Amino acid sequence: MKSRKALCLARLFAIIRLLVKELPNVSVSIEGTSCRLAVDALNKEPRKQKIKIMSTSPKKRISSVRPSRNKSKNTTQSKKPTTPNIKLASSTARIAITNVYMEGDYTGVILVGPQKQPMNVILDTGSSALALDGSKYKPNFAGGDKSTNLAQTDSYGDGSTWTGAVINTNLTIGSGATSIALPGGNAAITYYTSGNMFGQSDGILGLAYAPLDDAFQMPGDTSKNQYSTEQVRAGQKQDLVPYLTQLEQLGVASSIISFYTHRSFVRVGQGNANDPLNNGWMIVGGGEEATDLYTGNFQLVTVVSDTWWCTVLKQVIVGNTSPIAARLQGPQGMPSNSIVDSGTNSLNLGPQLLKAILSKFTPSQAKILNTAITTNQPVPNSQLNLSQWPTISFVLEGDNGDVKLDVPASNYWQVDAGKAGYALPAITVGQAGLAILGLPVLNGYFTIFDGEADNGKGVIKFATPK
């Protein structure tokens, strides 16, 4: 994920005030009810955070989510489409994914519209909307795409934003006999994007819960009338049904997504797109059947909220040192104190927790790591000797007891990142009381986000990768 370190919010909420107090080098400008935060960052910084920023209130979520099990109304359809009496819930599709187009964020190809146009989209469990770059996908209304009076606008934790028109279109993922086709899928075709939104990708596929896939009713056809972000937010708010939930509701595939990855930042100097460490797999509709990608049993991490993939972080352990107790209550407006997110390519930790973690390293290691985190200056690989660095373990609440997820030094340090022969830390300073466990955790496991387990609340399954 490219150098995107700014947080961009549509409105000023209490959560932002808390954030400003905790983060250094942050400037704030306010225009009416709008707030922009700018964080000092170097252009070469590859860290990204694709987690949706939403309004904060006691009954709402504040970041992004994955598709939900709740029965939110699909406002783009008068009734739920019917499908042939075919049992397709066991259908799965495996697609190749890579981190090279978004400098860390993983992308994969979906086929869109009546002509099945390939679109390379960011794969994000930290948001729930499907948005396609309007300069790259032009709806074919004569061929079957359908316009609506709905518009969407989203902002993410890395400062990127978009606004666009909601259409219904055919969506296909995978190829051949293992492809999964969704008729009439909800997609936003953007007509405004910030410069750092899509990078070299063609869009973003949110894999989170329905409450974050919100749209707004507008006076006219949003494909014919381009409404401003302010006009969109002034419309009547409605929830859409996200991609995974649509698959489940139509009996096309299970609401399950799996990831097999190796890196958080692009490894340079080894072929880039042809480097196996920069590539991986995503499976839609399953994962446990993919025994060629993992070994052993799964550890089940409890999901505690039908918003983000929210988890309960109980402890952090650095090497053989004594455990660090996590603050169990998350920030105001958050259902928990931690999130597992494929769209964040770092361990994004609150300042107090990060300070406690650094105190468990040797003085020399703590100095190197802290300096690299705060200055974003690369460190020569030869100066690290990663075999001498401890593993950072995160202890999460599980369905069958606590689950310990290990992040070795080779994952929280990304060697050959930005420049061959140099390393960058995959650790960033985040919001007090919240830990976003991104790709450095996923890189060490074959990970299944199962939205149908635990009576629809979901679990996250972790197994040892092959």
GUDREN-728904 format. One record per residue: x, z, y of N, C-alpha, C, O, CB in turn. Coordinates in steps of 0.1 Angstrom, whole numbers, plus 5000, padded with zeros to 4 digits. Glycine has a CB too. Layout:
N
XZYXZYXZYXZYXZY/...
# end
This chain:
466
500850004988500050005000500950005013501850085014499150125000/500649925022501449895033501550005043500850105041501049765039/502349995054502550105062501250145070501150095081503650085072/500350215064499150255070499050405070498650465059497950185064/499250475081499250615081498250675090498250795093500650665084/497450595097496550635107495150675101494750605091496350535118/494550775106493150805101492250755112492350785124492950955099/491250665108490350615117488950645114488450615103490450455118/488250715123486950765120485950705130486250685141486850925121/484750685125483650635134483150735144482650705154482550575126/483150865140482650965148483551085147484351105138481151005144/483451175157484251295157483451405150482451445154484551345172/484051455139483351555131484251685130485451675133483051505117/483751785125484451915124485651895116486651965118483552025119/485551815105486751795096487951745103489051775100486351705085/487751655114488851605121489551705129490751705130488351485130/488751805135489351905143490251995134491352035138488251995149/489852015122490652095112491952015109493052075109489952125099/491851885108492951805104493951795115495151805112492551665101/493551785127494451775139495351905140496551895143493751755152/494752025137495452145138496552155127497552225129494552265136/496452085116497352095105498451995105499552025099496552095092/498251875111499251775109500151755121499651765133498551645106/501451745119502351725130502251575135501851485128503751765127/502751545147502951415152501651335152501651215149503951345144/500551405156499251335156498751335171498751435178498251415147/498351215175497751205188496251165187495851095177498451095197/495451205196493951185195493451125208493851165219493251325192/492551025207491850975218490350975215490050935204492350835222/489551005224488151025222487350935232487650935244487651165223/486450855226485550765235484150795230483650755220485950615233/483450875239482050905235482050985222482551095222481150785234/481450925212481350995199482350945189482350975177479950985193/483350855194484350795185485650875187485950925197484550655189/486350875176487650945176488650865169488350805158487551085170/489850855174490950785168492150875167492550935177491350645175/492750885155493950965153495050865150494850775142493751065142/496150885156497350805153498450895148498750995155497750725166/499050855137500150935131501450855132501450745128499850975117/502450915137503750845138504150805124504250885115504850935144/504550675122505050625109505950515111505850445121503850585100/506850495102507750375103507150255096506350275087509150415096/507450145101506850015096507149995081506349935074507249905104/508250045077508650025063507950115053508150105041510150035061/507150205058506450305049505450235040504550175045505850415058/505650255027504650185018503550275013502850235004505450135006/503350385019502350475014500950435020500850405031502650625018/499950445011498550405015497550515010497850585001498250265010/496450515017495450605012494050545014493450545025495450745020/493650475003492350405004491250504999490750504987492350274995/490850595008489750685005488850685016489250705028490350835002/487550655013486650635024486350755033486250865027485350585018/486350735046486050845055484550835059484050725063486950835068/483850945056482450945059482051065068482951155070481550955046/480851075073480451185081480451315073480251315061479051155087/480651425080480751555074479651645078479351655090482151615077/478951695068477951795071477751875058478251835048476551725075/477051985059476952075046476351995035476552035023476152195049/475651885037474951815026475551685023475051605015473451805029/476651645030477151515029478651525024479251625024477151445042/479151405020480551395016481351345028480751295037480651305004/482651365028483451325039484451215036484951155045484151435044/484651185024485651075021484950975012483850945014486951135014/485750925002485150814995484650864981484850984978486050704993/483950774974483450814961483450704951483850594954482050864963/482950734940482750634929481350614926480550694931483550674917/480950524919479550494917478850614910479450684902479350374908/477650634914476950754911475950734899475450624896476150804922/475650844893474650844882473250864888472250854880474950944872/473150904900471850934906471050804908471650694908471951004919/469750814910468950694911468750654925467650644930467550724904/469850624932469650574945469050434945469350354937471050574953/468250414955467450284956468350174960469150184969466350294965/468250054953468949934957468049864967467149804963469349844945/468349884980467449834990467549684991466749624999467749895003/468449614984468549464985467549404975467449284975469949424983/466849484967465949424957464649504957464649624959466649434943/463549434955462249504956462049574943461249674943461149404958/462649534932462549614920463749584912464549484914461249574912/463949664902465149654894465049534885464049514878465249784884/466049444886466049324878465949354863466549454858467249234881/465349264856465249284841466349194835466749094841463849244836/466749234823467749154816467149134802466349204797469049234815/467749034795467249004781467449124773468349214776468048884775/466749134762466849254753468049234744468049214732465549264744/469249254751470549244744471249374746471349424758471349124750/471749424736472549554738473949524742474749474734472549634724/474249544755475549514761476249634766477349624771475349414772/475749754763476349874769477749894763478549964770475549994766/478049834752479449854746480349744751481549744747479349844731/479949654760480849544765481949604773481749694781479949444773/483149544771484249584780485049464784484949354777485249684772/485749474795486549364800487849424805487849524812485849294812/488949364800490249404804490849304813490849184810491249424792/491349344825491949254834493349294838493649414839491149234847/494249204840495549234845495549274860494849214867496549114843/496349374863496349424877497849434881498749444873495749564878/498049434894499349434900499349504913498349514920499949294902/500549564917500649634929501349554940501649614951501349764927/501749434938502649364947501949304959502549294970503249244940/500649274958499949214970499649324981499549284992498649154965/499449444977499149554986500249654987499949764992497849614983/501449624983502549704984502349844978502749944984503049714998/501649854967501349984961499949994955499850034944501650094970/498949954963497649954958497549854947498049744948496549924970/496749884937496549784926495449694929494349734934496349854913/495549564926494549464928494349394915495149384906494949364939/493149334913492749254902491749154906491149164916492149344890/491549044898490748934901489348954896489148974884491348804896/488348934904486948914900486448774904487048714913486049024906/485448724898484848594901483548614908482748694904484648514888/483448544919482248574928481448444931482048344933482748634942/480148464931479248354935478948254924479448264913479848284947/478148154928477748054918478947964913478847904903476747964924/479947954922481147874918482247964911483247904908481747804929/481948084909482948184903484248174910485348144904483048154888/484248194923485448184931486348314928485848424929485148174946/487648294924488448404922488748484935489148424945489848364915/488648614934488848704946489748814941489348894932487548754953/490948834947491848934943491549064951491849064963493348894945/490949164945490449284952491249404949491649424938488949294949/491349494959491849634957490949704948489749704950492049704971/491549784939490749864929490850004933491850074931491249834915/489650064938489750194945488650284940487450264942489550174960/489150394933488150494929487850594940487150694938488750574917/488450574952488150664963487150604973486950664984489450684970/486450494969485350444977484350374968484650364956485850344989/483250324974482250274964481650134968480850084961481150364963/482050084980481449954984482349844979483549854977481349944999/481749724976482449604973482449524986481349474991481849524961/483549494992483649425004484649305002485749324997484149515016/484249185006485049065005485349005018484549005027484248964996/486648965020487048905032486248785036486348685028488648875031/485548785047484648675051485448555054484848445055483848715062/486748565057487448435060487848365047488348255047488748475068/487648435035488048375023486848345013486948255005489048475016/485848425015484648385007483448355017483048435025484148504998/482948235015481848185023480648175014480648095005482148045030/479648255016478448255007477848115006477748045015477348355013/477448084994476747964990475247994988474848014977477347894977/474547994999473148024998472347914991471347944985472548055012/472747794993472047684986472247694971471447654963472547554991/473447754967473747764953473247884946473347894933475147754951/472747984953472248104947472548234953471848334951472748114933/473548244962473748364970472548394979471848304983475048354979/472248524980471048564988471448654999472148754997469948624979/470948625011471248705023470248825023469248825017471148625036/470548925032469649035033469649075048470349015056470149155024/468949175051468949235065469749365066469649445075467449265069/470649375056471449495055472949465060473449355057471549555041/473549555066474949545070475649675066475049775064475049525086/476949665065477749785061478949785070479449685075478149775046/479449905072480749935079481450055073480750155070480549955094/482750035070483450145063484750175070485350085075483650115048/485250295069486550335074487250415063486550485055486450425087/488550405062489350465051490450555057490750555069489950355042/490950635048491850735052493250685057494050755063492150825041/493450555055494750495060494450425074495350365079495250395050/493250445079492950385092492350245092491950195102494250375100/492250185080491650055079490150055080489450155076492049985067/489449955085488049945087487549805085488249705086487649995101/486249795082485649665081484149675084483549785083485849595067/483549565088482049555091481649425085482349325087481649575106/480449415079480049285073478549285069477849385070480849255062/478149175064476749145060476649165045477549115037476349005064/475649235040475349255026474649135020473649085026474549385023/475149075009474448975002474349014987474949114983475248835003/473448934980473348954966474048824960473748714963471948964961/474948854950475748744945476048774930476048884926476948704953/476448674923476848694909478348734909479148684915476648564900/478648834901479948894900480348894885479648944876480049034906/481548844882482048834869483448894869484248864877482048694863/483748974859485049034857485549014843484749024833485049184860/486848974841487348944828487148794826486648714834486649014817/487448744814487348604811486948584796487148674788488748534813/486348464793486048434780484948524774484048564781487248434771/485148554761484148634754484148774758483148844756484448624739/485148824765485248964769484848984784485049084789486549014767/484348874790483948884804482648964806481848964797483848754811/482449024817481249094820480649034833481249034843481449254822/479448984832478748924843477649014849476849064841478148784839/477549024862476549104869475749004878476348964888477149224876/474548974875473748894884473248974896472849094894472548824877/473248914908472648984919473349104924472749194929471249014917/474649104922475449224926475549234942475449144949476849214921/475549364946475749394960477149364965478049424959475249534964/477349294976478649264981478549254996477549195001479349144975/479449315003479549295018480549185021481649185016479849425025/480149085029481048975034481449015048480649015057480348835033/482649045050483149105063483248995073483648885070484449175061/482849025086483148945097484049015107484448955117481848895104/484249145105485249215113486149305103485549375095484649305124/487449295104488349385097489449425106489949345114488849315084/489949545104491149585111492349505104492249465093491449735110/493449495112494549415107495149465094495849395087495649415117/495049595091495649655079494649675068494949745059496249785083/493449605068492449635058492749575045492949645035491149585063/492949445044493049375031494449325028494749295017492149255031/495349325038496649275035496649135029496049045034497449375027/497349125017497349005010496248994999496248894992498748985003/495349084999494249084990493049014996493148975008493849224985/491948994988490848924993489649014995488548974998490448814983/489849154993488749244994489049374987490149404984487449184988/487949454986488149584980486949614971485849594975488349704990/487149664959486149694949486149854948487049904942486349624936/485149914954485050054953484450094939483450034935484150114964/485050194933484650234919484250384920484450464910485850214910/483450424930483050564932481550574932480850474928483650614945/481050694936479650724934478750664945479250634956479450874934/477450644942476550584951476350644965476250574974475250574944/476450774966476150834980477050784991476750795002476250984979/478250724987479150674997478950524999479650465008480550704993/478150454992477950314993476650295003475650244998477650244980/476850335015475750335024475650205032476750145035475750455034/474450155035474250035043473250075054472650185055473749915034/473049975063472149995075471149885076471649765076472950025087/469849915078468849805080468949755094468949835104467449865077/469049625096469149555109467949475112467149445103470449475109/467749435124466549365128466449225121465349175119466449345143/467549165118467549025113468549005102469249095097467748925124/468548885097469448845086470848865091471348805100469148695082/471548955083472948985088473948875085475048885090473349115081/473648775077474548665075474448565086475348485088474248595061/473248565093473148475104473448545118473748475127471648425105/473348675118473548755130474648855128474548935119472248825135/475748845135476848935133476649055143476849045155478148865136/476349165137476149285145477449365146478249365137475049375138/477649425158478849505160478849635151477749675146478949545175/479949695150480049815143479149925148478449995141481549875142/479049935162478250035168476749995166475950095163478450035183/476349875166474949835163474649865148473549905146474749685166/475549845139475349865125475050015123474150055116476449825116/475950105129475750245127474450305133474050405130476950315132/473950225143472650265149471450235141470350265144472550205163/471650155130470550115122470050225113470650325112470949985114/468950195105468450285096469250295083469450185077466950255092/469850405080470750425069470050415056468950475054471550555070/470650345046470050335033471250325023472350285027469150205031/471050375011472050365001471950244993470850194989471950494991/473150184989473150074980473550124966473950234965474149964985/473350044956473750074943475150004941475249884942472750034932/476250084938477550024937477749944924476849954915478550134938/478849884923479149794912478949854898478249804890480449734913/479649964896479650024883478250074879477850064868480650144882/477550124889476150174887475250064884474350074875475650264898/475449954890474549834887474849784873473849754866474849714897/476049784869476349744855475649834845475049794835477849754852/475649964848474950064839473450044839472850044829475350204843/472850034851471450024852470849904846469749904840471050034867/471649794846471149674840471549654826471149554819471649554848/472149754820472549754806473649654803473849614792471349714798/474449614813475449524812476749584806477349524797475849454825/477049704811478249774806478149914810477349954819479549704811/478950004803478950144807479650164820480550084824479550224796/479250274827479950304840481250384837481350504840478950394848/482150314832483450364828484550274833484450144831483550394813/485650324838486750244843488050314839488150434840486650224858/488950234834490250284829491450214835491350094839490350274814/492550294837493750234843494950264835495150374829493850294857/495850164834497150174828498150124838498250004841497250094814/498950214845499850174855501150244853501350324845499250224869/502150194861503550244859504150294872504850394872504450134854/503750234884504450264896503350304907502250264906505250144901/503850374918503050404930503450304941502650274949503250544934/504750274942505250174951505750054944506150064932506350234961/505849934950506449824944507849844941508649894950506249694953/508349804929509749814926510349674930509949574926510049834911/511349684939511949564944513249534937513849624931512149574959/513649404938514949364932514849334917515949304911515849474934/513649344911513549324896512549214893511949214882513249454889/512349124903511349014900510049034906509148944906511149004885/509749154913508549184919507349154911506949234902508449104932/506549044913505349014906505648994891504749014883504648884911/506848954887507148934873507749064866508049064854508148824871/507949164874508449294869507349364862506249394868509049384881/507449394849506449464841506049604848504849644846506849494827/506949664854506649794860505749784872505149884877507849864864/505549664878504649644889503249594885502449564893505249544899/503049584872501849534866501149634857501849734852502049404859/499949614854499249704845497949644840497749524841498949844852/496949734836495649694831494549784837494749904839495649694816/493449724839492149794842491149744832491049624829491649774856/490449844826489349814817488049854823487849974827489649884803/487049764823485749794828484849814816484749734807485149684837/484049924816483149954805483650034793482850064784482649824800/484850074794485450154783486850194785487350204796485350074770/487550214774488950254775489450314762490650294758489150354786/488650404755489150464743489450374732490150404723488050564738/488750254732489050154722490450084724490850014714487950044722/491050104735492350034738493450114733494350164741492450014754/493550134720494550214714495950154715496950224712494250244699/496050034719497449974721498050024734499250004737497349824722/497250094743497750144756498050294756498650344765496750104766/497550364746497850514746497950564732497650504722496650584753/498450694731498550764719498050904720498050964731500050754714/497650964709497251104709495751124714495051024716498151184717/495451244717494151284721494051284736495051284743493751424715/492851284741492551284755492351434760491751514753491351204759/492851464772492551584779491451554788491451454796493851644787/490351644789489251614797489151704809489051824808487951634789/489251644821489251714834487751704839487151594840490251654844/487251824842485851824847485651764861486551794870485351974847/484651684862484251634876483151724880482151744874483851484875/483251784892482351884897481351844907480551924912483152004902/481351714911480451674921480151524919480951444915481051694935/478851484922478451354921478751274934477851204940476951344918/479951294940480351224952481651154949481651044943480551324964/482751204952484051154948484251194933483451264927485251204957/485451154928485851204915486551344918487751354918486851104907/485651444921486151574926486451664914485751664904485051634934/487651734915488051814905488451954911488451974923489351754898/488652054902489052184907490552204903490852224891488152294900/491352214913492852244912492952394911492652454921493652174923/493552444901493752584899495152634902495352744909493352634885/496152564898497552604900498452484901498052374897497952694888/499552504907500652404907501852474902502152584906500852344921/502552414892503752464886504952374888504852254885503552494871/506052424894507252344896508252384886508852494886507752354911/508552294876509552324866509152454858508052464853510852344872/510152544857509952664850509652784859509752904855511152694842/509252754872509052864881507652924880506752864872509252814896/507353034886505953094885504953004892505252934901505953234892/503753004887502652914892502252954906502353064911501452934883/501852854913501352864927499852854926499252754921501852754936/499152954930497652954929497152864940497552874952497053094931/496152774937495552684947494352754953493752834947495152554940/494152724966492952774973491752704967491652584968493052754988/490852774960489852714952488752654961488152554956489152814943/488452704973487452644981488052524989489152544996486852744990/487452414988487952294996487652305011486952405015487452174990/488052205018487752205033486252195035485452165026488452095040/485852235047484352225051483852085048484451985052484152265066/482752075041482151955038482551885025481951795020482351855049/483651945019484151895006483551974994483552094995485651885006/483151904984482651974972483652044964483252134956481851874963/484952014966485952084958487252074965487352024977486152014944/488352124959489652124965490552014961491752014966490352254963/490051924953490951814949490151694944488951704940491851854937/490751574945490251444942491251364934492451374937489751364955/490851294924491651194917491351054922490151014921491551204902/492350984928492050864935493050754932494250774934491950894950/492650644927493550534924493950454936494850384936492850434914/493250484948493550414960494550484969494750444980492350384967/495050594964496050674972497350664964497450714952495650824974/498450614970499650594962500650714964501850694964500350464965/500150834966500950954968500251074962499151074959501450964982/501051184962500451314961500151364975501151404982501351414952/498951354979498551394993498151534994497051564989497451294999/499051624998498851764997498751835011499451795020500051824989/497951945011497852025023499152085027499952115018496752125022/499352115040500652165045501052295038502252305034500652185059/500152385036500552515030500952505015501852565011499352615031/500152415008500452394994501752324993502652364984499352314987/502052225001503252155000504452245003505552244997503252035010/504352335013505352435017505652525005506852545002504952515029/504652564998504852654986505552574975506352634968503452704981/505152454973505852374963507252354966508152364957505152234961/507652314978509052294982509852424980511052414977509152254996/509252534982509952664980510452684966511252774964509152784985/509852614956510252634942511352544938511952564927509052604934/511752454947512952364944514252444947514152544954512852234951/515352394943516552454948516752414962516152324967517852394939/517452494970517552464984518052324988517552264997518552564991/518952274980519452134983518352034980518151934987520752104975/517652054969516551964965515451964976514951864980516051994951/515052084979514052104989514352035002513551975009513752254992/515652045007516051985019515951835018515451765027517452025023/516451775007516351635006514951585005514551485012517051584993/514051654998512651604996511951625009511151535013512051684985/512051735015511351765028511751665039510851615046511551915032/513051635040513451545050512951405047512451335056515051535050/512951365035512351235031510851225034510451115039512651205017/510151335031508751335034508451325049507551245053508051455028/509151405057508851415071509351295079508751265090509351545076/510451235075511051125082510850995076510950885083512551145084/510350985064510150865056511450785055511450655054509050785063/512550845056513850775054514250765039514150865032514950845062/514550645035514950625021516250705017517050725026515050485017/516350745005517450815000518150724989517450674980517050954994/519450704989520150634979519850684965519850804963521650624981/519450594956519150644942520350724937520050824929518950524933/521550694940522750754934522850904939523550984933523950684938/522150944950522251074955521251174948521251294951522051074970/520351114941519251204936519551264922519251384920517951114935/520051184912520251244899518951304894518851424892521351344899/517951224892516551264889516451354877515451434875515651154888/517351344868517351424856517451574859517051654851518451384846/517951604871518151744875516951794883516951914886519351764883/515951714885514851754893513651804884513551744873514351634902/512951904889511851954880510551864880510351784889511452094885/509851894870508451834869507551914878507552034878507951824854/506551844885505551914892504251904883503851794880505351854906/503652014879502452014871501252064879501352164886502652094858/500151994877498852034884497952074873497652004863498251914892/497452204874496552264864495152244870494852304880496952414861/494352174862492952144867491952204857492252224845492751994868/490752234862489652284853489252174844489052054848488452334862/489152204831488852104821487552144813487052254814489952084811/487052044806485852074798486052164787485152234782485251934793/487352164782487652244770488852344774489752364765488052164758/488852394785489952474790490752404800490552284803490852514778/491752474806492552414817493352294812493752294800493452524823/493552204820494352084817495552074826495452094839493451954819/496752064821497952054828498451904829498751854818499052144822/498551854841498951714842500351714849500551764860497951634851/501351654842502651664846503051534854502751424850503651674834/503751554865504251444873505751464873506351544881503651454888/506551384866507951394865508651344878507951274886508551324853/509851374880510551334892510551184894510551134905511951384892/510551114883510550964883509250914889509250794892510850904869/508250994889506950944895506750994909506250924918505850994887/507251124913507051164927508251114935508151124948506951314928/509351064929510350984936510150844931510150824919511751034934/510050744940509950604936511250534939511550504951508650534943/511950514929513250444931513050294933512050234929514250464919/514050234939513950094943512650064950512049964947514050004930/512350144960511150124968511450094982512250164988510250254967/510949974986511249935000512549855000512649755007511350045009/513549904993514849844992515549874979515549994975515749885005/516149774973516849804960517949904962518749894972517349674954/517950004953519050104953518650224961519450314963520250044959/517450224967516950344975515650394970514850314963516850304990/515350514972514150584968513350644979513950674989514450694957/512050644977511150714987510250814979509950784968510250604994/509950924986509051014979507550974979507050924989509151154986/506950984968505450954967504651084970503751114962505150894954/505051154980504351274984504051264999504951235007505251404981/502851295004502551295018501851425022501251495013501651175021/501851455035501151565040499751535044499451435051501951625053/498851615038497451585040496651695047497251765055496751555027/495351705043494451795049494551935043494651945031493051745049/494552035051494652175045493452195035492352165038494552275057/493852255024492852285014492352175005491552194996491652335021/492952055006492551944998493751874992494751845000491751835006/493751854979494851774972494251644967493351644959495451864961/494751534972494351404967495451364957496551334960494251294978/495051354944496051324933495951174930495051134924495651414920/496851104936496850964935497650904924497750964913497350904948/498250784926498950714916500050784909500350764897499450584921/500850874916501850944908501351024896502051044887502551044918/500151074897499551134885499051024875499351044863498251224889/498350924880497850824871499050744864498850704852497050724878/500150734870501250664864501750724851502350654843502450654874/501550854850502050924838501050924826501350984816502451054841/499850864828498850874818498050744817497950664826497850994821/497450724806496350624804495050704809494650804802496150564790/494450664819493350744826492050674825491950554828493750764840/491050744821489650694820488750774829488650894828489150704805/488150704839487150764847485750734841485250624842487150704862/485250834834483950814826482850874834482650994834484150884812/482050794840480850834848479650874840478650914845480550734857/479650854826478550884818478651014811477651054805478250764809/479751074810479951194803479351314810479051304822481451224800/479251424803478651544809477351524816477151564828479651604819/476451454809475151434815475151354828474351374837474351564817/476151264829476151174841477051224852477251154862474851154846/477451354852478351404862479751344861480451314871478451554862/480151314848481451244846482551344842482551464845481751174858/483551284836484851344834485951244836485751124836484851404819/487151294838488351204838489151244826489551354824489151224852/489551144818490251164806491651114807491951004813489551084794/492651194803494051164804494651164790494551254782494751264813/495451054787496151054774497550994776497750934787495350964763/498451024767499850974768499850824767499450774757500751044758/500450754776500550604775501550564766502550634763500750544789/501350444760502450384752503350304760504350244755501750294740/
# end
